[in-house]
Amino acid sequence: MCSPSVFGDCADHLRVHDPDLQWYRRNAGTVGKKHGATVANVAARFIMQQPAVGAVIVGARLGKSSHIAENSRMFDFRLDS
């Protein structure tokens, strides 16, 4: 297991060893292919569809219009249950 006091080590550990996280990652990829979206688009869309959520903060590098275009794709589809 990882030390809870070292966030980077925990994140790396979970990314590689957590079976639930890997399951979500694989399935987000499958859903993304269905909608022509990235895993990040699917994750952001999932959060946006939660009843108590009004916004999602996503990152884009300054001057990289491709990041803005990619992130805006999360509004092009809706996740069904």
N, C-alpha and C positions, 0 to 999 in steps of 0.2 A: 504494500500500500504506500501511499505518499504522505508526506508531511503536510498537514493542513496549514502550516505557517508559510509555506512556500508555494504560492499560487501557480507559478510557471511549472513546477514539478508536478503538481496535482493535475493541471490541465493536460500536460504531456502524458501522464499516466492514464487518465480517463480516455484520452483520444485513442490510445492504443489498446487498453485492456478492458474497458467497460463494455460488456456485451450489449447492454441496452442502448448505449450511445451508438455503437456500430450498427445495431438494428435500425435505429432512426435514420442514421446516415444513409444506409442502403435504400431504405424505403423512400426517403426524401429524393434520392436520385431517380428512383423509378417514377415517382409522382412528377418530378421535374421533366423527365423525358416525355411523359404524357402531355404536359402543358407547354413544352418547349421552353422550359425555365431552368435555372440553375438551382442547386441545393440551397444556396443563400436566399434565392427568391422564394422558394417553398418555405423555408424557415421564417422569413419575414412575413410572408402571407399568413402563415399559421398564427403567428403572434397577433397580427392585425385583426384576424377574425375572432379573437377572444373578446367576450362581451365587455370586459372592464378596460380594454386597451383603446387609447385614442390615437396613438402614434408609435412608430418604430424608428429608432435612430440607426441609420446605416451609414457606412463610411464610403467616401469617394475621394480620390486624390484630386487636389486642385489642378485644374487644367486637363483632366482626363474625362472628356465628355462620354467616352465609352462606358465608364463606371456609372455615370448618371443614367445613361440609357439602359444599361443592364439592370440597375436597381429599380428603375421605374417599371420594368416588366412585371413586377409583383402585382401590379394593378390590372394586368391583362387577363388574369384568371381568378377563379374562386375555388377553394378546396371544398370538396363535398365530403360527407361523412360516410 
